[in-house]
Amino acid sequence: MFRRTTLLLTGIMLAAMAARLLPHPPNFTPIEAVALFGGAYVADRRLAFLLPLLALLLSDLVLGFVVYGYGLFYGGMAFVYASVALITALGMGGLRRRVTVFRVAGCAVVAASLFFIVTNFGTWLTSGLYPYSASGLLACYLAGLPFFHYTLAGTLGYTALLFGGLVLVRRRARTRPIPQPSLTA
């Protein structure tokens, strides 16, 4: 059913998302990088959206039930998943045709910003912590600003790891010596 390439990309994305389970600074996660990577490289568009969302769901299951004990659902969850879908679409539109260092870095910055904007909007809308007014929305974004540099650093770091790692794997596959047939029987 899956081609070898799809299995490789799936494995890379699941392994990267497992880093969410390791101790890390707040918001320093591979979420945005995995979504960009899936959008850029997974050929089947449905799978490109499904794989990052599935990786996020699996890590949410572990975090929600095992680590934090809040269950599967959390406030603003829909906004996190929506931002992952939007970032996957960004990877498709901005990187699928041409992956360069500058395009990847630019998309990573946009992805981190998009995640910040969408998820903080969701926090404002669903948490009840802020008044439902322009000043409440502004207060929510201001409260989130101290965490944005972690989001940006995590997105840039994991994006470099995923995209750079794939380049290295591809180079290694091309330069692997061809086995010579044995002359002895």
Backbone as CSV, one residue per row, in Angstrom:
resi,resn,N_x,N_y,N_z,CA_x,CA_y,CA_z,C_x,C_y,C_z
1,MET,0.825,-1.190,0.000,0.000,0.000,0.000,0.871,1.256,0.000
2,PHE,1.737,1.399,0.997,2.632,2.561,1.052,3.894,2.265,0.257
3,ARG,4.381,3.270,-0.415,5.672,3.147,-1.067,6.751,3.302,-0.008
4,ARG,7.953,2.866,-0.356,9.082,2.970,0.567,9.340,4.412,0.988
5,THR,9.221,5.339,0.053,9.448,6.757,0.354,8.434,7.253,1.367
6,THR,7.166,6.874,1.192,6.120,7.300,2.124,6.394,6.738,3.511
7,LEU,6.837,5.499,3.588,7.172,4.910,4.889,8.342,5.636,5.536
8,LEU,9.337,5.999,4.749,10.481,6.742,5.281,10.033,8.099,5.823
9,LEU,9.242,8.827,5.042,8.764,10.138,5.474,7.883,10.021,6.716
10,THR,7.030,9.000,6.750,6.177,8.775,7.920,7.029,8.507,9.151
11,GLY,8.025,7.672,9.012,8.916,7.369,10.132,9.650,8.603,10.629
12,ILE,10.123,9.405,9.706,10.837,10.633,10.079,9.906,11.569,10.848
13,MET,8.684,11.723,10.356,7.739,12.636,10.994,7.313,12.129,12.372
14,LEU,7.070,10.835,12.508,6.696,10.281,13.814,7.853,10.373,14.808
15,ALA,9.059,10.117,14.328,10.230,10.221,15.209,10.426,11.661,15.681
16,ALA,10.254,12.601,14.770,10.401,14.006,15.152,9.328,14.408,16.159
17,MET,8.103,13.974,15.913,7.023,14.346,16.825,7.213,13.706,18.200
18,ALA,7.917,12.584,18.271,8.197,11.960,19.564,9.031,12.884,20.454
19,ALA,9.737,13.822,19.839,10.523,14.783,20.624,9.624,15.646,21.510
20,ARG,8.343,15.735,21.193,7.395,16.443,22.061,7.322,15.800,23.434
21,LEU,7.641,14.516,23.504,7.524,13.772,24.750,8.743,13.938,25.647
22,LEU,9.808,14.498,25.111,11.022,14.734,25.889,10.901,16.065,26.624
23,PRO,11.604,16.218,27.733,11.578,17.529,28.399,12.100,18.617,27.453
24,HIS,11.413,19.748,27.443,11.773,20.845,26.544,11.238,22.158,27.090
25,PRO,11.831,23.260,26.662,11.270,24.568,27.047,9.849,24.700,26.493
26,PRO,9.032,25.563,27.073,7.654,25.724,26.583,7.625,26.064,25.092
27,ASN,6.803,25.325,24.351,6.571,25.564,22.918,7.772,25.258,22.024
28,PHE,8.821,24.699,22.542,9.982,24.310,21.728,9.717,22.881,21.246
29,THR,8.865,22.769,20.225,8.435,21.453,19.748,8.578,21.350,18.234
30,PRO,8.467,20.130,17.716,8.598,19.916,16.263,7.289,20.042,15.499
31,ILE,6.215,20.489,16.135,4.899,20.477,15.497,4.901,21.183,14.140
32,GLU,5.360,22.421,14.123,5.307,23.208,12.889,6.245,22.625,11.833
33,ALA,7.416,22.167,12.244,8.389,21.596,11.303,7.843,20.330,10.646
34,VAL,7.190,19.485,11.430,6.619,18.249,10.890,5.532,18.577,9.870
35,ALA,4.709,19.575,10.164,3.653,19.962,9.220,4.249,20.523,7.922
36,LEU,5.255,21.380,8.028,5.921,21.908,6.820,6.539,20.778,6.007
37,PHE,7.228,19.877,6.687,7.899,18.755,6.058,6.889,17.867,5.323
38,GLY,5.791,17.552,5.990,4.752,16.742,5.349,4.179,17.430,4.123
39,GLY,3.909,18.720,4.237,3.373,19.465,3.105,4.334,19.523,1.936
40,ALA,5.618,19.604,2.233,6.629,19.718,1.181,6.908,18.396,0.485
41,TYR,6.902,17.290,1.228,7.429,16.046,0.663,6.453,14.895,0.476
42,VAL,5.367,14.847,1.203,4.445,13.714,1.043,3.625,13.947,-0.221
43,ALA,3.773,13.052,-1.174,3.183,13.234,-2.506,1.651,13.237,-2.479
44,ASP,1.056,12.328,-1.747,-0.403,12.247,-1.658,-0.888,13.371,-0.740
45,ARG,-1.668,14.275,-1.281,-2.103,15.461,-0.524,-2.888,15.090,0.735
46,ARG,-3.720,14.062,0.640,-4.486,13.647,1.832,-3.544,13.164,2.922
47,LEU,-2.554,12.364,2.541,-1.575,11.883,3.519,-0.717,13.012,4.058
48,ALA,-0.443,14.000,3.214,0.360,15.143,3.662,-0.321,15.850,4.828
49,PHE,-1.640,15.922,4.804,-2.381,16.512,5.924,-2.550,15.508,7.061
50,LEU,-2.843,14.277,6.707,-3.148,13.259,7.712,-1.939,12.923,8.601
51,LEU,-0.763,12.766,8.005,0.391,12.313,8.788,0.802,13.282,9.896
52,PRO,0.934,14.588,9.638,1.261,15.489,10.755,0.156,15.531,11.821
53,LEU,-1.102,15.472,11.376,-2.205,15.483,12.343,-2.226,14.195,13.160
54,LEU,-1.923,13.073,12.522,-1.856,11.802,13.233,-0.692,11.796,14.227
55,ALA,0.459,12.313,13.800,1.616,12.392,14.703,1.292,13.283,15.905
56,LEU,0.595,14.385,15.666,0.182,15.275,16.750,-0.800,14.561,17.679
57,LEU,-1.760,13.849,17.107,-2.740,13.116,17.910,-2.067,12.064,18.782
58,LEU,-1.137,11.314,18.201,-0.448,10.283,18.987,0.328,10.894,20.153
59,SER,1.028,11.984,19.888,1.769,12.617,20.980,0.810,13.257,21.984
60,ASP,-0.324,13.784,21.524,-1.339,14.315,22.444,-1.910,13.211,23.332
61,LEU,-2.106,12.025,22.769,-2.611,10.904,23.564,-1.654,10.573,24.707
62,VAL,-0.383,10.473,24.388,0.608,10.167,25.420,0.666,11.287,26.450
63,LEU,0.756,12.530,25.986,0.833,13.658,26.912,-0.442,13.782,27.743
64,GLY,-1.590,13.647,27.108,-2.865,13.839,27.791,-3.196,12.773,28.797
65,PHE,-2.895,11.522,28.484,-3.262,10.434,29.386,-2.131,10.026,30.320
66,VAL,-0.922,10.005,29.820,0.189,9.478,30.609,0.911,10.571,31.393
67,VAL,1.252,11.662,30.725,2.094,12.677,31.352,1.288,13.633,32.221
68,TYR,0.247,14.252,31.644,-0.471,15.309,32.362,-1.782,14.854,32.992
69,GLY,-2.362,13.782,32.495,-3.583,13.246,33.073,-4.847,14.042,32.801
70,TYR,-4.873,14.851,31.747,-6.081,15.611,31.444,-6.947,14.929,30.392
71,GLY,-6.543,13.794,29.889,-7.296,13.114,28.846,-6.883,13.600,27.474
72,LEU,-7.697,13.295,26.490,-7.338,13.642,25.118,-7.610,15.105,24.791
73,PHE,-8.715,15.634,25.254,-9.130,16.971,24.826,-8.622,18.050,25.771
74,TYR,-8.262,19.179,25.200,-7.810,20.324,25.979,-8.325,21.591,25.315
75,GLY,-8.395,22.653,26.091,-8.893,23.918,25.566,-8.043,24.405,24.407
76,GLY,-8.659,24.825,23.365,-7.935,25.342,22.208,-7.385,24.266,21.290
77,MET,-7.714,23.012,21.556,-7.188,21.899,20.760,-7.508,22.059,19.272
78,ALA,-8.727,22.470,18.971,-9.136,22.630,17.570,-8.251,23.655,16.860
79,PHE,-7.820,24.676,17.587,-6.986,25.707,16.985,-5.562,25.204,16.727
80,VAL,-5.063,24.333,17.591,-3.745,23.732,17.374,-3.792,22.868,16.114
81,TYR,-4.822,22.031,15.993,-4.940,21.153,14.833,-5.196,21.952,13.554
82,ALA,-5.988,23.013,13.656,-6.223,23.869,12.486,-4.922,24.531,12.046
83,SER,-4.105,24.978,12.999,-2.840,25.616,12.621,-1.903,24.612,11.962
84,VAL,-1.915,23.360,12.415,-1.089,22.328,11.778,-1.553,22.103,10.341
85,ALA,-2.860,22.077,10.118,-3.376,21.916,8.750,-2.971,23.110,7.881
86,LEU,-3.068,24.319,8.428,-2.663,25.507,7.666,-1.165,25.488,7.346
87,ILE,-0.359,25.033,8.288,1.088,24.979,8.067,1.426,23.899,7.043
88,THR,0.679,22.804,7.049,0.863,21.779,6.019,0.559,22.369,4.641
89,ALA,-0.521,23.134,4.551,-0.859,23.797,3.283,0.248,24.780,2.882
90,LEU,0.829,25.468,3.853,1.961,26.366,3.578,3.132,25.571,2.987
91,GLY,3.410,24.407,3.547,4.477,23.554,3.013,4.193,23.114,1.590
92,MET,2.938,22.817,1.313,2.556,22.423,-0.048,2.721,23.591,-1.019
93,GLY,2.237,24.744,-0.619,2.261,25.897,-1.513,3.622,26.556,-1.625
94,GLY,4.357,26.592,-0.523,5.620,27.323,-0.522,6.849,26.487,-0.776
95,LEU,6.747,25.168,-0.585,7.953,24.347,-0.669,7.859,23.158,-1.613
96,ARG,6.686,22.736,-1.970,6.553,21.500,-2.745,7.270,21.571,-4.086
97,ARG,7.203,22.687,-4.743,7.827,22.795,-6.063,9.323,23.047,-5.992
98,ARG,9.771,23.749,-4.943,11.185,24.107,-4.882,11.618,24.299,-3.437
99,VAL,12.457,23.402,-2.977,12.971,23.476,-1.618,14.372,24.075,-1.670
100,THR,14.523,25.262,-1.092,15.832,25.896,-0.950,15.982,26.292,0.512
101,VAL,17.189,26.564,0.918,17.444,26.952,2.301,16.637,28.199,2.661
102,PHE,16.630,29.186,1.801,15.934,30.440,2.098,14.421,30.260,2.131
103,ARG,13.888,29.459,1.216,12.439,29.216,1.218,12.030,28.439,2.462
104,VAL,12.830,27.436,2.835,12.517,26.642,4.027,12.583,27.529,5.272
105,ALA,13.607,28.333,5.387,13.738,29.222,6.546,12.578,30.221,6.592
106,GLY,12.236,30.793,5.461,11.118,31.734,5.405,9.797,31.087,5.796
107,CYS,9.560,29.891,5.265,8.328,29.172,5.610,8.317,28.777,7.089
108,ALA,9.468,28.473,7.652,9.543,28.133,9.075,9.162,29.338,9.936
109,VAL,9.634,30.512,9.569,9.284,31.729,10.315,7.784,32.006,10.190
110,VAL,7.238,31.859,8.979,5.807,32.064,8.772,5.016,31.010,9.556
111,ALA,5.481,29.759,9.554,4.791,28.692,10.276,4.735,28.978,11.778
112,ALA,5.860,29.385,12.358,5.883,29.700,13.790,4.944,30.864,14.091
113,SER,4.941,31.854,13.231,4.068,33.022,13.417,2.602,32.629,13.291
114,LEU,2.302,31.802,12.293,0.937,31.330,12.089,0.450,30.533,13.296
115,PHE,1.293,29.651,13.804,0.946,28.862,14.982,0.655,29.790,16.168
116,PHE,1.511,30.782,16.372,1.328,31.740,17.461,0.002,32.484,17.319
117,ILE,-0.266,32.987,16.129,-1.483,33.781,15.900,-2.742,32.937,16.087
118,VAL,-2.780,31.760,15.465,-3.985,30.927,15.510,-4.219,30.371,16.914
119,THR,-3.183,29.843,17.560,-3.394,29.212,18.866,-3.668,30.239,19.964
120,ASN,-3.073,31.403,19.888,-3.386,32.428,20.882,-4.791,32.985,20.667
121,PHE,-5.219,33.076,19.426,-6.607,33.455,19.158,-7.538,32.428,19.795
122,GLY,-7.191,31.144,19.632,-7.988,30.074,20.240,-8.003,30.164,21.760
123,THR,-6.873,30.508,22.345,-6.817,30.681,23.794,-7.740,31.816,24.225
124,TRP,-7.683,32.927,23.520,-8.547,34.067,23.833,-10.021,33.672,23.729
125,LEU,-10.343,32.916,22.679,-11.728,32.578,22.401,-12.285,31.520,23.354
126,THR,-11.453,30.567,23.790,-11.979,29.415,24.526,-11.614,29.355,26.009
127,SER,-10.614,30.091,26.451,-10.138,29.901,27.829,-10.959,30.625,28.884
128,GLY,-11.615,31.702,28.518,-12.323,32.500,29.506,-11.404,33.363,30.360
129,LEU,-10.123,33.386,30.030,-9.152,34.168,30.795,-9.132,35.640,30.405
130,TYR,-9.647,35.949,29.227,-9.554,37.303,28.693,-10.934,37.790,28.292
131,PRO,-11.181,39.095,28.429,-12.471,39.625,27.971,-12.608,39.470,26.448
132,TYR,-13.836,39.285,26.019,-14.098,39.150,24.585,-14.185,40.533,23.954
133,SER,-13.020,41.148,23.840,-12.918,42.490,23.263,-11.560,42.599,22.592
134,ALA,-11.358,43.670,21.861,-10.062,43.892,21.208,-8.950,43.989,22.248
135,SER,-9.235,44.634,23.370,-8.202,44.736,24.409,-7.925,43.372,25.043
136,GLY,-8.940,42.526,25.157,-8.733,41.174,25.672,-7.884,40.334,24.722
137,LEU,-8.157,40.463,23.434,-7.375,39.741,22.423,-5.930,40.220,22.442
138,LEU,-5.742,41.523,22.516,-4.395,42.080,22.592,-3.672,41.585,23.847
139,ALA,-4.367,41.540,24.962,-3.775,41.049,26.218,-3.350,39.584,26.076
140,CYS,-4.154,38.806,25.384,-3.822,37.392,25.166,-2.553,37.252,24.326
141,TYR,-2.465,38.024,23.250,-1.266,37.973,22.415,-0.038,38.467,23.179
142,LEU,-0.202,39.503,23.969,0.922,40.008,24.764,1.373,38.972,25.797
143,ALA,0.422,38.261,26.387,0.776,37.216,27.361,1.511,36.056,26.684
144,GLY,1.230,35.829,25.415,1.895,34.749,24.685,3.266,35.103,24.145
145,LEU,3.566,36.382,24.056,4.849,36.820,23.470,6.088,36.215,24.139
146,PRO,6.134,36.079,25.464,7.343,35.484,26.068,7.624,34.045,25.607
147,PHE,6.622,33.380,25.042,6.802,32.005,24.576,7.106,31.925,23.087
148,PHE,6.894,33.019,22.359,7.058,32.984,20.907,8.489,32.656,20.492
149,HIS,9.488,33.158,21.216,10.866,32.868,20.798,11.170,31.378,20.905
150,TYR,10.521,30.675,21.839,10.687,29.223,21.907,10.035,28.553,20.704
151,THR,8.851,29.025,20.337,8.165,28.476,19.166,9.014,28.682,17.916
152,LEU,9.533,29.887,17.756,10.350,30.195,16.591,11.639,29.365,16.582
153,ALA,12.313,29.290,17.706,13.560,28.514,17.783,13.302,27.033,17.531
154,GLY,12.240,26.502,18.113,11.911,25.093,17.897,11.566,24.811,16.455
155,THR,10.784,25.688,15.856,10.400,25.503,14.458,11.616,25.567,13.550
156,LEU,12.466,26.558,13.752,13.672,26.670,12.921,14.606,25.477,13.137
157,GLY,14.807,25.088,14.382,15.713,23.980,14.678,15.226,22.658,14.118
158,TYR,13.967,22.334,14.387,13.437,21.066,13.883,13.273,21.077,12.364
159,THR,12.970,22.229,11.799,12.890,22.323,10.341,14.258,22.045,9.722
160,ALA,15.294,22.633,10.300,16.657,22.371,9.801,16.995,20.891,9.943
161,LEU,16.612,20.302,11.061,16.889,18.883,11.301,16.152,17.995,10.299
162,LEU,14.869,18.249,10.087,14.087,17.412,9.174,14.511,17.583,7.717
163,PHE,14.521,18.822,7.251,14.852,19.060,5.849,16.325,18.744,5.570
164,GLY,17.205,19.158,6.468,18.632,18.854,6.308,18.916,17.369,6.415
165,GLY,18.226,16.713,7.338,18.400,15.265,7.486,17.996,14.507,6.243
166,LEU,16.895,14.928,5.620,16.464,14.264,4.386,17.479,14.475,3.271
167,VAL,18.045,15.664,3.185,19.091,15.924,2.186,20.264,14.975,2.409
168,LEU,20.681,14.809,3.654,21.801,13.908,3.956,21.457,12.458,3.628
169,VAL,20.248,12.024,3.952,19.836,10.653,3.635,19.842,10.437,2.123
170,ARG,19.329,11.406,1.384,19.307,11.278,-0.078,20.716,11.255,-0.660
171,ARG,21.593,12.098,-0.142,22.981,12.098,-0.620,23.650,10.771,-0.338
172,ARG,23.431,10.256,0.844,24.046,8.979,1.219,23.526,7.853,0.327
173,ALA,22.237,7.886,0.025,21.646,6.856,-0.837,22.231,6.920,-2.245
174,ARG,22.523,8.135,-2.732,23.096,8.280,-4.079,24.556,7.873,-4.122
175,THR,25.280,8.054,-3.032,26.718,7.792,-3.045,27.078,6.424,-2.467
176,ARG,26.075,5.651,-2.102,26.337,4.323,-1.562,26.993,3.473,-2.651
177,PRO,28.095,2.808,-2.314,28.766,1.990,-3.337,27.881,0.837,-3.802
178,ILE,27.982,0.557,-5.080,27.224,-0.557,-5.654,27.983,-1.842,-5.344
179,PRO,27.306,-2.821,-4.744,28.010,-4.076,-4.423,28.521,-4.755,-5.703
180,GLN,29.728,-5.227,-5.649,30.336,-5.925,-6.786,30.010,-7.412,-6.671
181,PRO,29.714,-8.044,-7.791,29.415,-9.488,-7.740,30.684,-10.255,-7.349
182,SER,30.442,-11.321,-6.622,31.554,-12.152,-6.183,32.082,-12.982,-7.358
183,LEU,33.398,-13.094,-7.445,34.008,-13.885,-8.520,34.135,-15.347,-8.129
184,THR,33.924,-15.647,-6.864,34.013,-17.048,-6.431,32.617,-17.605,-6.311
185,ALA,32.523,-18.885,-6.526,31.217,-19.541,-6.476,30.885,-20.050,-5.131
